Amino acid sequence: MEKLIVRNGIDNLDKYTHLFEGKRIGLVSCPTGVDKNLKSTIDILNEKFNLTALYSPEHGIRGNLQAGAAVDNYIDEGTGITVYSLYGNNKKPSPEVLKDIDVMVIDLQDIGSRYYTFLYTMSYCMESCAENNKAVVVLDRPNVIGGQTVEGNILNIRFKSFVGMYPIPPRYGLTIGEMAKFMNKEFNINCNLEIVKLEGWNREAYFDDTDLLWINPSPNMPSVKTAVLYNGTCLFEGTNISEGRGTTRPFEFVGAPWLDAYKLADTMNEKGLEGVIFRPIYFEPTFSKHKGELCKGVQVHVTDKRKVKPVELGIHLLYEVMDMDREKFQWLAPFKEGGHHFIDFLSGTDAVRNRELEAEGFIEKWKKESNNFKRLKEKYHEY
């Protein structure tokens, strides 16, 4: 299949110069913020306009930090511009860190998942800019897992967190620019928002259907297939089961020292889930859960990315792993006494942890919720 020739928002700046000329510009970005020639958005804005501040999401503006690692304010070596942290205790920009800008530009490669923190870095920036009379410009990029499929439950706002702040499904089928429009209107952020649009992308296209070069959006997101599976296997982050961090296949490997790899693979393959096949595997994480221990489990191989239903896969796999040894399987404890379990934040409900339904029951219930969202999101389509 011939690759689509796609121009990201950063490649279309010349059509939108009126948004930047004569303005003091702040930029929220990460290593994916590059043009077709892999030139950094930081350097492009610094050369063409008046770039006065940089803002770092999780993993750092240069991508040098693992998930959850602290980000402090620092000076960017390439430009000498101050980088303000938008992670840890400073997720929402304060008036102080916005004082030297007129417009905040956001150039982040989202991966199409409710769990991914870049969405909420963006929404916090939008909120703060609305409150401090600053404009917001989003340089759009493709949804790496396509713009059509919607899957999963709508988050219950009782369980809102930095891995899910709004009542949206895990897989929402919008570009980051479209999601900015959606959040701005549906959740009454009401900032002064402009989108620098993509060219050449369509809703059927996954990232690897385009001529764009893949750059890891975060350290544990090495491929499009990883992004496809993430909406399901990320649920294991809320358990004592390894989701493959510390291996070459995060979110494709799932296992623990006590599991039966062959039995688990056979059980999952018997379900006949579309677009995937399960292989028994042994792996030893170099960091994160079960570091240095031999884990037994499965590798989820994607055979047809368009047929995979990752949320469906995730809930089936979660409960099968739980049932293999209910005594050893554990939900991660709440971060603070009296708080919610992390699985509740990820799944957007406590029903998964309490196993109020079996996998098929959740899947049927969630289809209704995702179908409602699919109808709602269509009015925000730009492509």
URVENWO-V571638 format. One record per pair of residues at least 6 apart in sequence whose C-alpha atoms are under 7 Angstrom apart, sorted by the first residue. I is the first residue (numbers start at 1). GAP is how many residues later the second one is. Records with the same first field share a line. If there is no record, write none. Layout:
I->GAP + GAP
This chain:
3->206 + 207 + 208
4->196 + 197 + 205 + 206 + 207
5->195 + 205 + 206
6->193 + 194 + 195 + 204 + 205 + 206
7->191 + 192 + 193
8->132 + 133 + 190 + 191
9->130 + 131 + 132 + 187 + 188 + 189
10->25 + 31 + 129
11->24 + 25
20->29
21->28
23->27 + 79 + 80
24->26 + 27 + 28 + 76 + 77 + 78 + 79
25->25 + 26 + 27 + 28 + 76 + 77 + 78 + 79
26->25 + 26 + 27 + 28 + 75 + 77 + 78 + 79
27->26 + 27 + 28 + 77 + 78 + 79
28->26 + 27 + 28 + 77 + 78 + 79
29->26 + 27 + 32 + 77 + 78 + 79
30->30 + 31 + 32 + 33 + 78
31->30 + 31 + 32 + 186
32->76 + 77 + 183 + 185
33->7 + 8 + 74 + 75
34->6 + 7
35->6
45->6
52->29 + 48 + 49
53->28 + 29 + 30
54->27 + 28 + 29 + 30
55->28 + 29 + 30 + 31
56->27 + 28 + 29 + 30
57->28 + 29 + 30 + 61 + 64
58->9 + 29
59->6 + 7 + 8 + 159
60->11
63->155
66->153
70->18
71->14 + 16 + 17
72->13
73->10 + 11 + 12
74->8 + 9 + 10
75->6 + 7 + 8
76->6 + 7
86->6 + 7 + 35
91->30 + 33
92->32 + 33 + 36
93->32 + 35
95->37
102->32 + 33
103->31 + 32 + 33
104->31 + 32 + 33
105->31 + 32 + 33
106->31 + 32 + 33
107->31 + 32
109->32 + 108
110->8 + 33 + 66
111->32 + 33 + 34 + 116
112->31 + 32 + 33 + 59 + 60 + 61 + 62
113->57 + 58 + 59 + 118
114->49 + 50 + 55 + 56 + 57
115->48 + 49 + 55 + 231
116->47
117->45 + 46
120->42 + 45
126->10 + 63 + 65
127->62 + 64
129->6 + 62
130->59 + 60 + 61 + 62
135->56 + 57 + 58
136->56 + 57 + 58
137->56 + 57 + 58
138->39 + 56 + 57 + 58
139->56 + 57 + 58
140->35 + 36 + 37 + 55 + 56 + 57 + 58
141->34 + 35 + 57
142->33 + 59 + 65
143->30 + 31 + 32
144->62 + 63 + 80
145->61 + 62 + 83
146->27 + 57 + 58 + 59 + 60
147->26 + 27 + 28 + 56 + 57
148->25 + 55 + 56
149->24
150->21 + 22 + 23 + 220 + 224
151->18 + 19 + 20 + 21 + 160 + 216 + 219
152->17 + 18 + 19 + 159 + 214 + 215 + 218
153->16 + 213 + 216 + 217
154->13 + 14 + 15 + 215
155->11 + 12 + 13 + 14 + 193 + 194
156->11 + 192 + 193
157->9 + 10
159->185 + 186 + 189 + 190
160->6 + 185
161->184
163->182 + 183
164->181 + 182
169->201
170->61
171->60
177->18
178->202 + 203 + 204
181->199
182->198
183->6
184->6 + 7
202->181
203->180
207->17
208->16
216->6
220->25 + 30
221->6
225->77
226->25 + 26
228->77 + 82
229->22 + 23 + 81
230->21
231->79 + 80
232->78 + 79 + 80 + 81 + 82 + 83
233->10 + 18 + 81
234->9 + 17
235->79 + 108 + 111 + 112
236->6 + 7
237->6
238->93 + 94 + 104 + 105
239->91 + 92 + 93
240->89 + 90 + 91 + 92
241->14 + 15
242->12 + 13 + 14 + 47 + 48
243->7 + 8 + 10 + 11 + 12
244->6 + 7 + 8 + 9 + 10
245->40 + 42 + 43
246->39 + 40 + 41 + 42
247->38 + 39
252->47 + 48
253->45 + 46 + 47
254->43 + 44 + 45
255->40 + 41 + 42 + 43
256->39 + 40 + 41
257->36 + 37 + 38 + 39
258->38
259->37 + 38 + 65
260->36 + 37
261->19 + 20 + 35 + 36 + 37
262->18
264->33
265->13 + 14 + 15 + 33
268->10
269->8 + 9
274->33 + 34
275->27 + 28 + 29 + 30 + 32 + 33
276->24 + 25 + 26 + 27 + 28 + 32
277->23 + 24 + 25
278->20 + 21 + 22 + 23
279->19 + 20 + 21
280->17 + 18 + 19
281->15 + 16 + 17 + 18
282->12 + 13 + 14 + 15
283->11 + 12 + 13
284->7 + 8 + 9 + 10 + 11
285->6 + 7 + 8
286->6
312->51
315->44
316->43
322->7
332->9 + 10
333->8
334->6 + 7 + 8
343->10
344->6 + 9
